[in-house]
Amino acid sequence: MAPLENQTNSTRQTANFMHPERIIADLGLSRSMTIADFGAGAGYFTLPMARIAGQEGKVYALDIQKEALSLIRARAKIEHLLNIETVRADLELPRGSKLKDESADFVLISNILFQAEKKNEIIAESFRVLKPGGRLAIFEWDQSASTGGPPMRLRIPPNTAKTFAQNAGFALDREFSAGSHHYGFIFRKP
């Protein structure tokens, strides 16, 4: 995975193109859900998802960078979001999330596949932790030229992301707009 500095820069660039509240409103999240934010970074999506899940729900913010998790904890404390649990995780390893089998209702993978060497392992880990009928959302940089984001050679084409998820056992639920310069898919675990 990329160093924190690159992830933070990527998060800032993403903030210029994506609107988390607008996107999250389209994901069908609700109170009491258990949500896993794979590669949570600075909590760009973690905090808004925690607001929706409410105190009855739980959001696991998973990242390999200690500094990113510290930032999420600090921001959650300021906002009194007690339903966020940070987990230092290497999602490219088997059982790397440290979450229990079939423990989550929803998994978000946002802008991390382009950084990963073992993309299939990350998708497989999301399948493992999702309950039957649970949903996976993938957001990644699209193939359009933009001033921000990763180099084109690192970007994952939409059809490749679909193939990764379908090979892991997911069924495509729908495609949706994830902002300019990004694409988004929602998959369902049978």
N, C-alpha and C positions, 0 to 999 in steps of 0.2 A: 504494500500500500504506500501511497505518497506520504512524504513527511508532513507534519502538521502545518508548516508554513504554506505548503502548496494546497493543503485542504482548506485552510483559512482563506487563501486567495480565491480558491475555487468557490467557496461559500459566498464570499463577497461578490464575485462575478455572477453566481447563480442568483443572488438577491436582486440583481439588476434585470433578470430575465423571468424569474418565477415569483409568484405571489403565493406563499404557503397557505394563507387562509382560504384563498379562492380555490386552490387545488384540493386542499383537505376537505372543503365543503362538498366536492364532487366525488369523494371516496366512499361515502356511505358509512362513515364512522359514527358510533353512538356511545352513550354513557355505558359504563360497566365493562367495556371491552378491554381485553388484554392485547396490547400492541407492542411489537418489537420494531425498533428503528435501527436497522442494520447499517453501520457506518454513520452514526448520528452526527459526527463532526461537532459543531458548536451548538447543536440543538435547533437548527433552522426549522425542522419539522417536528421535533420532539415536543417542544413546549406547546405549540398550538394543538397537537394531538392529545396532550395531557389535559388541556382545558376541556376538550370534548369528552374524553373518557371519564372525567370527573373523579371524585374521591372513591367512587365505587369501582373504578377501573384501574388499570396499571399500564404504564409505559416503560418498557425496557429500552434504555439508550445504550447501544452497543458500539464500541469503537476500540481500536487498538492503541490509540494515543491517550495517555494519561491526562495530558493537558486539556484535551477536548472534553474529557469527562469531568474534569475539575470545573471547567467553564459552565457546563450544563448544570452541575450541582449548585454552583453559585447563582446562576440565573433562576433555577427552580426555587431556591431558597428565597430570593428577592420577591418572586411572584407567588410564594406560598403554595407551590405545586408539590404536594407531598406524595403524589402518586407516581413519581419518576424514580426509577432505580437505574443507576449507571452500572455497566458491566464492561470491564476490560476484556475484550474478546478478539481472537484471531479467527475471523469468519472463513478463512481459507482452509482451516483444519477441520477434520471430522469432529462433530459435537463442539465446535469452536465457540458457539454462542453461549455455551454453559446453561442454556435453558432446557427445561424438561421437554420430552417428546409430547407433541400435540397439546401444547400449553398456551398457544397464542391464537387469537381470532384474526389478527391482521399483521402482516409484515410489510414494512416499507424498505425498499432498496433504492436509494436515490444517489445518483452520481458517484457510485463507487466501483461499478463493474469495469469502467475504463482504466482504473488504477490497479485492478487485481490481476494476478497471474493465473489464479485458479477460479475462474468465473463460475464454472459448473459446480464447484464445491460450495460456493456461496448460495447458489440457487437451491442446491440439494439440502443445505442446512435450513433454509427457509421452509422447505417442504416438510422436513422432519419436525420442526417446532410448531407448525400450523395444525390446528384441529381439522378434522374432516369438515369440508364446507368453508374453511377459512380462506382468506383472500391475500394475495400478494400483489403489491403495486411496485412497478419498476419505472423509474424516471431516469433517463440518460440524455446526454448531449446528442443532438441530431447531427446530420451530415452537412448542415448549412454553414457557410462561412460566417464567422462571427469574430468580434474583436476579443472576446473572452473565451474561457473554457480551455479544454485540453487540445493538444495538436490533433489534427484530423486523423493521423495514423493510429491514434489511441482510441478514438471514438468507436462505439459499438453500433453497427447498423441495426435499425429496428427489427429486421427479419432475423438477425442473429440473436438478439435478445429474446425474441419469440421462441426460436428454436431451443435455446438454453432452457427456458421455462417448460416448454412442452416435453423436452427430453427428460426432465426431472419428474414428469407426471402431472404437471399443471394443465388445466384447460383454459384457453383464452376466454375471458368474460367480455372485455371490451377494450377499445383504444380510446384515449381521450387527449385533449390538448393539455400539455403540461407547461405552457408558456412558450414564448418565442425561444427558439434554439434548443428546445427539448421535445422529446416525445414521451408518452406515458402509456402503460398497459396495466390492466388489472386482470389477474389470473385467479382461478379458483382451484383449490385442492378438492378432488372428488371425495 
